[in-house]
């Protein structure tokens, strides 16, 4: 591994740009969902169905052909790895249903704060499911994420009253 060739400055910028675009897309999605689900005719399940169907269609019609991956995707559909990924997708669907319900009930910013805690929970699931022993840095980062989640999703004036 050549560190001169893979310096942080050379590789970080595209990642930072992608992360920034993700934040804009994800934040916009949550705010638009909160607005759209204010009317009782659009349930969180309906909103998720619209989102996932639109996403799947765009991948099928635009993304896969754009990157020349349609043939590879067709070959991978019936593999054991696809079955494992499909199982993960079921858990992801359950997660999204809860997330969308949270957006509808408590608003975009609070629901997003709770949803962001998945990065901390992934460490716990890594311990339970994979036997991964977290480093001290991972444990500290999990504590920071969970504390920040509580602060971001809570009404600070109510927290101060209870303290």
Phi and psi in degrees as a GROMACS rama.xvg file:
@    title "Ramachandran Plot"
@    xaxis  label "Phi"
@    yaxis  label "Psi"
@TYPE xy
-91.4412  110.497  UNK-2
-69.3218  -28.3392  UNK-3
-67.0762  -37.1974  UNK-4
-76.0488  -26.8966  UNK-5
-117.303  48.6488  UNK-6
-70.7478  155.728  UNK-7
-56.8812  -39.9123  UNK-8
-62.1536  -36.9106  UNK-9
-74.7761  -35.7245  UNK-10
-99.2943  -17.7344  UNK-11
-77.0917  -36.0181  UNK-12
-58.5369  -48.8347  UNK-13
-61.199  -36.6171  UNK-14
-66.3285  -40.8188  UNK-15
-66.2103  -41.1986  UNK-16
-63.3229  -44.8509  UNK-17
-62.7681  -41.6281  UNK-18
-63.5736  -40.4349  UNK-19
-62.8785  -44.563  UNK-20
-64.0115  -36.7592  UNK-21
-63.3254  -43.7623  UNK-22
-60.9594  -44.3412  UNK-23
-62.4569  -45.8994  UNK-24
-65.5892  -44.3849  UNK-25
-69.1856  -43.4644  UNK-26
-63.9661  -42.7107  UNK-27
-63.2205  -41.0875  UNK-28
-58.27  -47.776  UNK-29
-63.7658  -42.2324  UNK-30
-67.9867  -43.1495  UNK-31
-65.0295  -37.1421  UNK-32
-63.4696  -45.7748  UNK-33
-58.0167  -42.2415  UNK-34
-65.5488  -46.4844  UNK-35
-68.3905  -31.2095  UNK-36
-89.3778  2.96541  UNK-37
-63.5832  -32.5542  UNK-38
-83.1943  131.665  UNK-39
-64.8423  -15.8329  UNK-40
-68.7559  -22.7734  UNK-41
-108.39  105.818  UNK-42
-84.5959  168.521  UNK-43
-64.2186  -33.8127  UNK-44
-65.3688  -41.8044  UNK-45
-65.2297  -43.824  UNK-46
-60.6647  -42.6574  UNK-47
-65.491  -40.566  UNK-48
-60.838  -44.9067  UNK-49
-61.3164  -45.4442  UNK-50
-63.4529  -48.7612  UNK-51
-68.8597  -38.9253  UNK-52
-65.25  -43.1679  UNK-53
-63.0155  -43.8115  UNK-54
-62.0516  -47.2886  UNK-55
-61.9805  -42.7817  UNK-56
-62.4409  -44.4565  UNK-57
-62.9889  -39.9709  UNK-58
-62.81  -46.2714  UNK-59
-65.2254  -43.7972  UNK-60
-88.9916  -32.5645  UNK-61
-112.896  -55.8742  UNK-62
-68.7257  -52.6477  UNK-63
-58.6047  -49.8287  UNK-64
-64.1893  -37.2089  UNK-65
-59.4427  -36.9049  UNK-66
-100.483  9.45587  UNK-67
63.4878  34.9047  UNK-68
-108.224  6.06103  UNK-69
-60.8684  -44.4039  UNK-70
-63.6206  -45.0665  UNK-71
-64.1297  -41.0672  UNK-72
-61.332  -41.0392  UNK-73
-63.7752  -38.5409  UNK-74
-68.2723  -33.3121  UNK-75
-82.7582  -10.9791  UNK-76
-59.1052  -39.7818  UNK-77
-104.862  39.909  UNK-78
-107.272  165.132  UNK-79
-63.8414  -36.5044  UNK-80
-62.1394  -36.0857  UNK-81
-65.5306  -35.1773  UNK-82
-64.1931  -42.0626  UNK-83
-65.8009  -42.7939  UNK-84
-65.307  -36.4382  UNK-85
-64.3382  -38.3442  UNK-86
-63.1506  -43.5412  UNK-87
-61.2253  -37.7018  UNK-88
-64.2404  -33.6118  UNK-89
-63.631  -42.6947  UNK-90
-65.4879  -38.0823  UNK-91
-63.0613  -38.6071  UNK-92
-64.0899  -44.1595  UNK-93
-60.7919  -41.0125  UNK-94
-62.7039  -45.6296  UNK-95
-64.3152  -37.4179  UNK-96
-60.71  -42.621  UNK-97
-67.4002  -40.49  UNK-98
-62.5853  -45.9206  UNK-99
-66.047  -37.1626  UNK-100
-62.7583  -41.2286  UNK-101
-61.1989  -43.005  UNK-102
-60.187  -44.5047  UNK-103
-65.7473  -35.7289  UNK-104
-89.0505  -43.4131  UNK-105
-116.838  -1.98248  UNK-106
98.2725  162.329  UNK-107
-64.1622  -47.2707  UNK-108
-66.6751  -42.4176  UNK-109
-69.9956  -40.7514  UNK-110
-64.8793  -40.6136  UNK-111
-64.1703  -38.5042  UNK-112
-61.2949  -43.9516  UNK-113
-67.4032  -39.7287  UNK-114
-65.736  -33.2873  UNK-115
-65.178  -20.8644  UNK-116
-65.8069  -6.06799  UNK-117
-57.3193  -31.0677  UNK-118
-65.6922  -32.5611  UNK-119
-74.2553  -43.2546  UNK-120
-65.285  -28.8039  UNK-121
-62.2654  -31.5991  UNK-122
-65.9064  -43.8888  UNK-123
-61.9393  -45.011  UNK-124
-65.6165  -32.6408  UNK-125
-61.9209  -38.1837  UNK-126
-66.3148  -50.9492  UNK-127
-69.424  -46.2186  UNK-128
-89.4483  -31.9433  UNK-129
-113.954  -8.16224  UNK-130
73.0811  18.1674  UNK-131
-72.6487  129.183  UNK-132
-93.4227  115.746  UNK-133
-70.35  148.882  UNK-134
-78.7779  166.919  UNK-135
-59.7325  -38.9721  UNK-136
-61.2707  -43.3499  UNK-137
-63.3788  -40.3916  UNK-138
-64.7837  -44.4102  UNK-139
-63.0211  -44.57  UNK-140
-63.0408  -38.7948  UNK-141
-61.7052  -43.9962  UNK-142
-62.8634  -41.3811  UNK-143
-64.6069  -44.3249  UNK-144
-61.7635  -45.6991  UNK-145
-67.1549  -39.2938  UNK-146
-64.9213  -43.25  UNK-147
-65.405  -35.7868  UNK-148
-61.1274  -45.9622  UNK-149
-62.4644  -44.004  UNK-150
-65.008  -41.447  UNK-151
-71.4735  -32.5272  UNK-152
-92.7941  -5.53833  UNK-153
-103.812  159.783  UNK-154
-87.0297  111.457  UNK-155
-60.3211  -33.2375  UNK-156
-65.8193  -36.0636  UNK-157
-70.4746  -35.8913  UNK-158
-65.0828  -39.0439  UNK-159
-66.2988  -37.0088  UNK-160
-63.6672  -37.2661  UNK-161
-78.37  -18.4989  UNK-162
